[in-house]
Amino acid sequence: MSDSSFVEHLRERARRKKARVAFPDAMDVRTLQAASELVRSGIAQPVVVGTRADVLRVAAEHSVDMQGI
């Protein structure tokens, strides 16, 4: 199995399981971008850990779509 097909296999398994993924460092824009991508692609439901106001502020500062998170 090639690397790309293995990754796609993992993505499909996650989609079917409707997994939740916790992100403890929600003040890092890369974390918010990853969480946003998971929602956009339908892979998993992210849970970000942090105060709502702080998380939304960081997301807004970096234009990260938080819809669905």
N, C-alpha and C positions, 0 to 999 in steps of 0.2 A: 504494500500500500504506500503510495507516495505521500510526502508530507502534506501537500494541499488536500488530497482526498481524506487523509486522516483528520485534518482540522475541520473539513466540511462535515465529516462523520460526527465529530464531537459537537459541532454547532447544531446539527439536526437532532441529536440526542437531547441536547439542552432545550431546544424548542419544544420537543414532544413532552418533556418532563415539566415544562413551565417552571424552571428552577428560579430560586431567589439567590442573589449574590449580594453579600454585605461588603460595603466599602468603608473601612474605618477612617480613612483620611480624606474626608469630603472637602477639606479646605485646599486641597491640591487640584488645580484646574485639570490636570491629566486624569485624575480620578473621575471628575465630573464628565469629562469628554468620553471616557470609557463607559460610564453608566448611561450616558445619552445614546451612545452607539448600540448598547445592548437593547435598549428600548426600541430604537429605530429599526434594528434588524430583527426584532422579535425573538432574540435568543434567550433572554432571561429578564426577570424583574429585579432591578437593582434596588438595594436599600442603602442609602448613604447615612453615615453617622455624623451628626453635627447639629447645631442649632439651625432651625429653618431660615432665620433671617441671615445668618452668616453664609450659609450654603447658597441661598438665592443671590446674595450680594456678589460672591465670587463668580457665580454663573453669569450674572449680568455683566460684570466687568470684562468677561472673556467671551461673551455672546454664546454661551452654551445653552442649548434648548433643554429645559428641565421638565417639559411636558411628559407626563407618564411616570415620573420618578417620585 
